[in-house]
């Protein structure tokens, strides 16, 4: 889901309560200097520094993009992790800046020459407005990242129903408001705050009456935000193109800020972050009590590579950890044949190359797939060491409406490659088991003591679905031990049956799985439905139904022992190395590489 959060022009901040954390004088000087000298970079750096002092984290790929100063709408684009903001105003642009807003909102009736005391105040207030505007957008980012209260639901319709526009904007307002209140400990910002409330009243009073909003009470911004319905038809509401919609949106925005500015008991920045961001977030993800520490052992830069899946060629690379927690890379180069029946490319024969962490070849193996079971596959590699690895293949399509579904969907291929006296030997087994579920998460996993398992799901669903937390739907996890010598499957054993209500709320679970010598499972998962392809968390899944977050909170690269701050960007592989050690391969697609990391259980 790529929800664009429209943010309007004015972000104003007044408050009558005290701040528990004192504002750093040098930081306040930097902020004020950025306003007078029109230095947006200094301002944005200072914004992040301020939130970091309160232990707030942001996504490592977050970028700020500055548009021309007269762009009327800012936005946060979650999919790209981009905050688009209007640039700071130069002295020569200040008059035009306020004239433009006067035309957009009041049909030119707001006279900035009469309102502002002098040109300096006109410039500083314009850039103060841009500063808080940017912080508001940062609030949208935090709402997505910590998945606080506005983007839930198992369908887009539910997400919109549970997240009215007044709530999504209201949360971002609150983030910007407590930030601005924190700044107001400095008398210069306190004076700006006083003048901005006057500015809100002056401009809002000149907005055409048909577009002017009126509501009161702090709950209309917080607990009862969804009851303020100022959009008659969300599908037709377009503040970017419709002047009336834009004025309505701004007026509602002014109302929220007028309420916040005159509130006498709104939480301080520290209390707001602790009670309205951290507490609900950690309560939702069910943080495990097990103490852990995380360190990064190495960084891997991937060489250029172009994958192919057409014109008779399947070329792909997959990276994993071996049993020692070392990075290993596999390159698959297969010939394929067009299957006209289902418009797929069936695999036939080709090569697999095993590479070390320098991408130097360790071994190259030729592989032929039997003609009677040639399909397009999902490959799973399991590396034991540099002399042994396993390849597990299962079809990624199934026939829904004909008899071929059973035969094709239930067929899996399992290979073991072992180097003996310098020569690679292949062992192959075709697995046909009617107990398999098509399109369910499954994986080949190995414990530190060398036991090999096939993990798969049965019953109604698997962890990969976004869940309605009140659903009674359940899933069962099965583990099937595999004889490492003959590759024969033993009898499947039920690991546990789980209800969706057992899971950390609003989470996607992934196929990356680790298992320890006692048979306990660890899965990677995403803590937010808006980041379902970014598996930055690890969950301990116990047979007794207890599921909790073992490590990782938000996508990041924090090492250390503070579980609240430890983060993973996107987990590509996990391995249980020994009783107290879990290896993690952490992928960052924007940096084209991996971090090889290690979790210690204490």
C-alpha positions in Angstrom: 0.0 0.0 0.0 1.5 3.3 -1.1 -0.4 6.0 0.8 0.6 9.5 0.0 0.1 11.9 2.9 -0.8 15.4 1.8 0.6 18.0 4.1 -0.4 21.5 3.9 1.4 24.7 4.1 1.1 25.9 7.6 2.3 24.1 10.7 2.0 26.2 13.7 3.0 25.5 17.3 1.9 27.0 20.5 1.6 25.4 23.9 1.3 26.3 27.6 2.9 23.2 29.1 6.4 22.6 30.3 9.0 20.3 28.6 10.7 17.7 30.6 13.8 17.5 28.5 15.8 20.7 28.1 16.5 22.1 24.7 20.2 22.2 23.8 21.2 25.8 23.3 23.5 25.0 20.3 20.7 23.1 18.7 18.3 26.0 19.2 20.9 28.4 17.7 21.3 26.1 14.6 17.5 26.1 14.1 17.2 29.8 14.3 20.2 30.4 12.1 18.7 28.1 9.5 15.6 30.3 9.4 17.3 33.6 8.9 19.9 32.3 6.5 17.5 30.1 4.5 19.6 26.9 5.2 17.2 23.9 4.9 20.0 21.3 5.2 21.1 22.7 8.6 17.4 22.6 9.7 16.7 19.0 8.6 19.9 17.7 10.1 18.9 19.4 13.4 15.4 17.9 13.2 16.9 14.4 13.0 19.3 15.2 15.8 16.5 16.3 18.0 14.4 13.2 17.5 17.5 11.0 17.9 18.1 12.5 21.4 14.7 11.0 22.3 15.8 7.6 20.9 13.5 7.9 17.9 14.7 6.1 14.8 13.9 6.5 11.1 14.3 4.2 8.2 17.9 4.0 6.9 16.8 4.7 3.3 14.8 7.8 4.2 15.6 10.8 2.0 14.5 14.4 1.9 13.7 15.9 -1.5 13.3 19.7 -1.8 10.8 21.1 -4.3 10.6 24.8 -5.2 9.6 27.0 -2.3 6.1 27.8 -3.8 5.0 24.1 -4.1 1.8 24.2 -2.1 1.6 20.5 -1.1 4.3 18.4 0.6 4.1 14.6 0.8 5.6 11.5 2.3 5.9 8.5 -0.1 6.3 5.4 2.0 7.2 3.0 -0.7 10.2 5.1 -1.7 10.9 6.3 1.8 10.9 9.9 0.4 9.8 13.1 2.1 9.1 15.8 -0.5 9.1 19.3 1.0 9.0 22.9 -0.2 12.4 24.5 0.0 13.3 27.3 2.4 12.4 30.8 1.3 15.2 33.3 0.4 14.8 37.0 1.4 14.0 38.0 -2.1 11.2 35.4 -2.3 9.4 36.0 1.1 6.9 38.5 -0.2 6.0 36.3 -3.2 5.7 33.3 -0.8 3.0 35.0 1.4 1.3 36.6 -1.7 0.9 33.2 -3.2 -0.7 31.7 -0.1 -3.0 34.7 0.2 -4.3 34.0 -3.4 -4.7 30.3 -2.8 -6.5 30.5 0.6 -8.2 33.9 0.8 -8.6 35.1 -2.8 -5.9 37.7 -2.1 -7.5 39.3 1.0 -4.7 38.4 3.5 -2.2 41.4 3.4 1.2 40.2 4.5 2.5 43.8 4.5 0.0 44.7 7.3 0.5 41.5 9.3 4.3 41.2 9.6 6.3 43.8 11.5 9.1 43.9 9.0 10.8 42.0 6.2 13.0 40.0 8.7 9.9 38.6 10.5 8.2 37.8 7.2 11.3 35.7 6.2 11.8 34.0 9.5 8.2 33.0 9.9 8.1 31.7 6.3 11.0 29.4 7.0 9.7 28.4 10.5 6.6 27.3 8.6 8.7 25.3 6.2 10.6 23.7 9.1 7.6 22.5 10.9 6.0 21.4 7.7 9.0 19.1 7.1 8.7 17.8 10.7 5.0 17.1 10.0 6.0 14.9 7.1 8.6 13.2 9.3 5.6 12.4 11.6 3.9 10.6 8.7 7.1 8.6 8.3 7.1 7.6 12.0 3.5 6.6 11.8 4.3 4.2 9.0 7.6 3.0 10.5 6.2 2.3 14.0 2.7 1.5 12.6 1.1 3.4 15.5 -2.6 3.7 14.8 -3.5 4.7 11.3 -2.6 2.1 8.7 -4.1 -1.1 10.0 -6.7 -3.4 8.4 -6.4 -6.5 6.2 -7.7 -4.7 3.1 -7.3 -1.2 1.6 -11.0 -0.5 2.4 -10.5 -1.4 6.1 -7.3 0.6 6.2 -9.1 3.7 5.0 -12.1 3.0 7.3 -9.8 2.7 10.3 -7.6 5.6 9.2 -9.7 8.7 8.4 -7.7 11.6 6.9 -8.2 13.6 10.0 -6.5 10.9 12.0 -3.5 10.4 9.7 -2.9 14.1 9.5 -3.7 14.6 13.2 -0.9 12.2 14.2 1.6 14.0 12.1 0.4 17.3 13.5 1.0 16.0 17.0 4.6 14.9 16.2 5.3 18.4 14.7 3.5 20.1 17.6 5.5 18.4 20.4 8.7 19.2 18.4 7.7 22.8 18.1 6.9 23.0 21.8 10.3 21.6 22.6 11.8 24.4 20.5 9.7 27.0 22.3 11.8 26.6 25.4 14.0 29.2 23.6 12.4 32.6 23.8 12.9 33.3 20.1 10.8 30.3 19.2 8.3 31.1 21.9 7.8 34.5 20.2 7.4 32.8 16.8 4.8 30.5 18.3 2.8 33.4 19.7 2.8 35.2 16.3 1.8 32.0 14.5 -1.4 31.6 16.4 -2.3 35.1 15.4 -1.4 34.2 11.8 -3.7 31.1 11.9 -6.6 33.2 13.1 -5.9 36.0 10.5 -5.8 33.7 7.5 -8.5 31.2 8.5 -10.9 34.1 9.1 -10.4 35.2 5.5 -11.0 31.7 3.9 -14.4 31.7 2.1 -17.1 30.6 4.6 -18.2 27.6 2.5 -14.7 26.2 2.8 -14.1 27.0 6.4 -14.1 24.3 9.1 -15.1 24.6 12.7 -14.7 22.0 15.5 -13.2 22.1 18.9 -11.9 19.8 21.7 -8.6 18.0 21.9 -10.3 14.6 21.3 -11.1 15.7 17.8 -7.4 15.6 17.1 -6.6 12.5 19.2 -9.1 9.8 20.4 -12.1 10.9 18.3 -10.2 12.1 15.2 -12.3 9.8 13.0 -15.5 11.5 13.9 -14.4 14.7 12.1 -15.6 13.9 8.6 -14.8 16.9 6.3 -14.6 14.9 3.1 -17.9 14.0 1.5 -16.4 11.8 -1.2 -12.8 10.6 -0.7 -12.6 9.4 -4.2 -13.3 12.9 -5.6 -11.4 14.8 -2.9 -8.4 16.4 -4.6 -6.6 19.2 -2.8 -3.9 19.3 -5.5 -6.3 20.2 -8.3 -9.5 21.6 -6.7 -9.1 25.0 -5.0 -12.1 24.5 -2.8 -10.8 21.1 -1.6 -7.5 22.7 -0.8 -9.0 25.5 1.2 -11.2 23.0 3.2 -8.1 20.9 3.9 -6.1 23.9 5.1 -9.0 25.2 7.3 -9.4 21.8 9.0 -5.6 21.8 9.4 -5.8 25.2 11.1 -8.6 24.0 13.4 -6.4 21.1 14.6 -3.5 23.4 15.2 -5.6 26.0 17.0 -6.8 23.2 19.4 -3.3 22.0 20.0 -1.9 25.5 20.4 -4.3 26.3 23.1 -4.1 23.0 24.9 -2.8 23.2 28.4 -2.2 19.5 29.2 -0.9 17.9 26.0 2.1 15.6 26.7 5.7 16.9 26.4 7.8 15.7 23.5 9.4 13.0 25.8 6.1 11.8 27.2 4.4 11.8 23.8 7.2 9.7 22.3 7.2 7.3 25.2 3.4 6.9 25.6 2.0 7.3 22.0 4.9 5.9 19.9 7.1 3.5 21.9 4.5 2.0 24.3 1.9 0.9 21.7 4.6 -0.2 19.3 6.4 -2.5 21.8 3.1 -3.8 23.2 2.0 -4.7 19.7 5.1 -6.6 18.7 5.2 -8.6 21.9 8.9 -8.1 22.7 10.6 -11.3 24.0 12.2 -11.2 27.5 15.4 -13.0 26.3 18.4 -10.6 26.4 20.2 -10.4 23.1 23.1 -8.5 21.6 23.8 -7.9 17.9 27.0 -7.1 16.1 27.9 -6.8 12.4 30.8 -9.0 11.4 31.3 -7.9 7.8 29.7 -6.0 4.9 29.3 -7.5 1.4 29.1 -5.4 -1.7 27.4 -7.2 -4.6 29.0 -7.1 -8.0 26.8 -6.0 -11.0 24.4 -8.8 -12.1 21.5 -9.0 -14.5 19.0 -11.7 -13.8 17.0 -13.2 -16.7 13.9 -15.3 -17.0 13.1 -15.3 -20.7 14.3 -16.3 -24.1 15.3 -19.8 -23.0 17.5 -18.6 -20.1 17.0 -18.5 -16.3 19.8 -16.6 -14.6 19.6 -15.8 -10.9 21.8 -15.4 -7.9 20.9 -16.2 -4.3 22.9 -15.5 -1.2 22.8 -17.4 2.1 24.7 -18.2 5.3 26.4 -21.5 5.8 26.3 -23.4 9.1 29.3 -21.3 10.4 27.4 -18.1 9.6 29.6 -17.2 6.6 28.3 -15.5 3.5 28.0 -17.8 0.4 26.6 -17.0 -3.0 24.9 -19.2 -5.6 24.5 -18.4 -9.3 21.9 -20.4 -11.2 22.2 -20.6 -15.0 19.6 -22.8 -16.5 18.2 -23.5 -20.0 14.4 -23.2 -20.1 11.7 -24.2 -22.6 8.5 -22.3 -23.2 5.4 -24.1 -21.8 2.5 -22.9 -24.0 0.0 -24.6 -21.7 0.6 -22.1 -18.9 2.8 -19.5 -20.4 5.8 -20.4 -18.2 9.5 -21.2 -18.7 10.1 -24.7 -17.6 13.6 -25.5 -16.3 15.6 -28.1 -18.1 19.4 -28.3 -17.5 22.2 -26.0 -16.5 24.9 -25.0 -14.0 25.1 -24.0 -10.3 28.1 -22.1 -9.1 28.9 -21.8 -5.4 30.9 -18.7 -4.5 32.7 -17.4 -1.4 32.3 -13.9 0.2 34.7 -12.5 -2.4 32.5 -14.0 -5.2 35.3 -16.4 -6.2 34.1 -19.8 -7.4 34.2 -22.7 -4.8 32.6 -25.2 -7.1 30.6 -25.5 -10.3 28.0 -28.3 -10.7 26.0 -29.4 -13.8 22.4 -30.2 -13.1 19.7 -31.9 -15.1 16.0 -31.9 -14.2 14.1 -35.0 -15.2 11.8 -34.4 -18.2 8.7 -35.5 -16.5 8.9 -32.9 -13.8 10.2 -29.8 -15.5 8.4 -26.7 -14.2 9.5 -23.1 -13.2 10.7 -23.4 -9.6 11.4 -21.5 -6.5 15.0 -22.5 -5.5 16.1 -22.8 -1.8 19.7 -23.3 -1.0 21.1 -24.7 2.2 24.9 -24.5 2.6 26.5 -26.8 5.1 30.1 -25.9 4.4 32.2 -25.4 1.2 32.1 -29.2 0.5 28.3 -29.7 0.9 25.1 -27.9 0.1 21.4 -28.7 -0.6 19.0 -27.4 -3.3 15.3 -27.6 -2.8 13.0 -26.8 -5.7 9.2 -26.4 -5.6 6.9 -25.1 -8.4 5.8 -21.5 -8.1 2.6 -22.0 -10.1 -0.3 -24.4 -9.6 -3.3 -25.4 -11.7 -6.4 -24.3 -10.0 -9.1 -25.9 -12.2 -7.8 -29.1 -13.7 -6.4 -32.5 -12.7 -2.8 -31.5 -13.3 -2.8 -29.4 -10.2 -2.3 -32.4 -7.8 0.5 -34.0 -9.8 2.5 -30.8 -10.5 1.8 -28.9 -7.3 2.8 -31.8 -5.1 6.1 -32.4 -6.8 9.3 -31.1 -5.1 12.9 -31.8 -6.0 15.6 -32.2 -3.4 19.3 -32.4 -4.3 22.4 -32.9 -2.2 25.8 -31.9 -3.6 28.9 -33.2 -1.8 32.5 -32.8 -2.8 34.6 -36.0 -2.2 38.3 -36.1 -3.2 37.8 -32.9 -5.2 34.8 -34.3 -7.2 31.2 -33.1 -6.7 28.7 -35.9 -6.3 25.0 -35.4 -6.7 22.2 -37.1 -4.9 18.6 -36.5 -6.1 15.2 -37.3 -4.8 11.8 -36.4 -6.2 9.3 -35.7 -3.4 5.6 -36.4 -4.1 3.5 -36.0 -1.0 -0.2 -35.2 -1.2 0.1 -33.5 2.2 1.8 -30.5 0.6 -0.2 -27.3 0.4 0.3 -25.3 -2.8 1.3 -21.7 -2.5 2.2 -22.0 1.2 5.4 -21.0 2.9 7.9 -23.8 3.1 11.6 -24.1 3.6 14.5 -26.4 4.0 16.2 -25.8 7.3 19.0 -27.4 9.3 19.9 -27.3 13.0 23.4 -26.9 14.4 23.7 -30.6 15.2 23.1 -31.4 11.5 19.5 -32.5 11.4 17.8 -31.6 8.2 14.1 -30.6 8.1 11.4 -29.6 5.7 9.1 -27.0 7.2 5.6 -26.4 5.7 2.2 -25.2 6.7 -1.2 -26.9 6.5 -4.8 -26.0 7.2 -6.3 -22.6 6.5 -3.4 -20.3 5.9 0.2 -19.5 6.6 2.2 -16.7 8.2 2.6 -14.7 5.0 -1.0 -13.4 5.0 -1.9 -10.0 6.5 -4.1 -10.9 9.4 -7.3 -9.5 10.9 -6.2 -9.7 14.5 -9.7 -10.8 15.6 -9.8 -13.7 13.2 -10.3 -17.3 14.5 -8.4 -18.6 11.5 -5.5 -20.8 12.4 -2.5 -22.5 10.8 -0.4 -25.6 11.7 3.3 -25.9 11.3 4.7 -29.3 10.4 8.4 -30.4 10.5 9.5 -33.4 8.5 13.0 -34.7 9.2 15.0 -35.7 6.2 17.6 -38.5 6.1 20.7 -36.7 5.0 22.1 -39.8 3.3 19.2 -41.1 1.2 17.1 -37.9 1.2 14.0 -39.8 2.3 11.4 -38.0 4.3 10.4 -39.3 7.7 6.9 -39.0 9.1 5.8 -35.3 9.4 5.4 -34.1 12.9 3.1 -31.3 14.1 5.2 -28.5 15.6 2.2 -26.4 16.7 -1.1 -24.9 15.8 -1.6 -21.2 16.1 -4.4 -18.7 15.9 -3.8 -15.3 14.2 -4.5 -13.7 17.6 -1.2 -15.3 18.8 0.9 -13.3 16.4 2.3 -9.8 16.8 -0.4 -7.6 15.5 -0.5 -6.6 11.8 2.6 -8.6 10.8 3.7 -10.5 7.8 5.8 -13.6 8.4 8.4 -14.8 5.8 9.8 -18.1 4.7 13.2 -17.4 6.3 13.4 -19.8 9.2 16.0 -21.1 11.7 15.8 -24.1 14.1 18.0 -24.9 17.1 19.0 -28.3 18.4 16.0 -28.4 20.7 13.7 -27.9 17.7 12.6 -24.3 18.4 11.8 -22.2 15.4 12.7 -18.6 14.6 11.0 -16.7 11.7 11.7 -13.4 10.1 8.7 -11.0 9.9 7.7 -7.5 9.0 6.2 -5.4 11.8 3.9 -3.5 9.5 1.5 -4.2 6.6 2.9 -1.1 4.8 6.4 -2.8 4.7 5.4 -6.3 4.1 8.5 -7.0 1.9 10.9 -5.7 4.5 11.4 -8.4 7.0 13.4 -6.6 9.7 12.3 -8.6 12.8 12.9 -12.0 14.2 10.1 -13.9 16.1 10.5 -16.9 18.4 7.7 -19.3 17.6 7.2 -21.9 20.4 5.2 -25.1 20.1 3.0 -24.0 23.1 1.6 -21.1 21.1 3.8 -18.3 22.4 5.0 -16.1 19.6 7.2 -13.1 20.5 9.7 -10.7 18.9 13.2 -11.9 19.7 15.2 -9.2 18.0 14.8 -6.2 15.7 12.1 -3.5 16.1 12.2 -1.2 13.2 14.3 -1.4 10.0 17.8 -0.1 10.9 21.4 -1.2 11.4 21.8 -0.8 15.1 24.3 -3.1 16.8 24.5 -3.4 20.6 22.5 -4.8 23.5 19.5 -2.4 23.7 16.7 -4.4 22.2 14.6 -1.4 21.7 17.2 0.1 19.3 18.5 -3.1 17.6 17.4 -3.2 14.0 17.6 -5.2 10.7 17.0 -3.7 7.3 15.7 -6.7 5.4 16.5 -10.2 6.6 17.5 -12.5 3.7 18.6 -15.5 5.6 18.9 -16.7 9.2 20.8 -19.7 10.6 21.1 -21.1 14.1 24.9 -21.4 14.5 25.0 -22.8 18.0 22.9 -22.8 21.1 23.5 -19.1 21.8 24.2 -17.7 18.3 22.0 -16.8 15.4 23.5 -15.7 12.1 21.6 -13.0 10.1 22.1 -12.0 6.5 20.8 -8.4 6.3 20.1 -7.0 2.8 19.8 -3.4 1.7 18.6 -3.2 -1.9 19.4 0.5 -2.2 23.0 -0.1 -1.2 23.4 -3.3 -3.3 24.8 -5.4 -0.6 24.5 -7.3 2.7 25.6 -7.1 6.2 26.6 -10.4 7.9 25.4 -10.1 11.4 25.3 -12.2 14.6 22.8 -12.4 17.4 24.0 -13.6 20.8 21.4 -14.9 23.2 22.3 -14.2 26.8 
